[in-house]
Structure formats: structure tokens, C-alpha cells
Amino acid sequence: MNKSDLEKIVDIRIKEAKVLFDAECYEGAYYLAGYALECAIKACIAKKV
């Protein structure tokens, strides 16, 4: 998995988190937002490596 793949995952998971948040499914939105953050951090690391 490379930086570009991780960035795509971040975009998808943030969109999904927003859908859940708008539907007042806060636990799922929180989980997906955290996963997106994890992938964003990994993308930053992949950029440096």
C-alpha cells in the first residue's frame, strides 16, 4: 500500500463518517474518523520513506 492508496482510503472513510454523523450514528462516525486519521498519519509516514 502506498501513499496514494492511503489518501484514497482517507477520503472514502471521511465521507462515510459524515454520512453516519448526519444520521446521528455517532459511535460509527467516531470510529471511521479515527481510522481515517490513522491512515492519514500512515500516508505522511509513507511520504517520508
C-alpha positions in Angstrom: 0.0 0.0 0.0 1.5 3.4 -1.0 0.8 7.0 -0.1 -1.8 7.4 -2.9 -3.8 4.4 -1.7 -3.8 5.6 1.8 -5.0 9.1 0.7 -7.9 7.5 -1.2 -8.9 5.5 1.9 -8.9 8.6 4.0 -11.2 10.4 1.6 -13.6 7.4 1.5 -13.7 6.9 5.2 -14.3 10.6 5.9 -17.2 10.6 3.6 -18.6 7.5 5.3 -18.1 9.1 8.7 -20.0 12.2 7.6 -22.9 10.1 6.4 -23.0 8.3 9.8 -22.7 11.5 11.7 -25.6 13.1 9.8 -27.6 10.0 10.6 -26.8 10.5 14.3 -24.8 7.3 14.4 -22.0 9.0 16.4 -20.1 5.9 17.5 -19.7 4.7 13.9 -18.8 8.1 12.7 -16.2 8.5 15.5 -14.7 5.1 14.7 -14.4 5.8 11.0 -13.0 9.3 11.6 -10.3 7.7 13.8 -9.5 5.1 11.2 -9.2 7.9 8.6 -6.8 9.8 10.9 -4.7 6.6 11.3 -4.5 6.3 7.5 -3.6 10.0 7.1 -0.8 9.6 9.6 0.4 6.5 7.7 0.3 8.5 4.4 2.5 11.1 6.0 5.0 8.5 7.1 4.9 6.9 3.6 5.7 10.2 2.1 8.9 10.5 4.2 10.0 6.9 3.4 
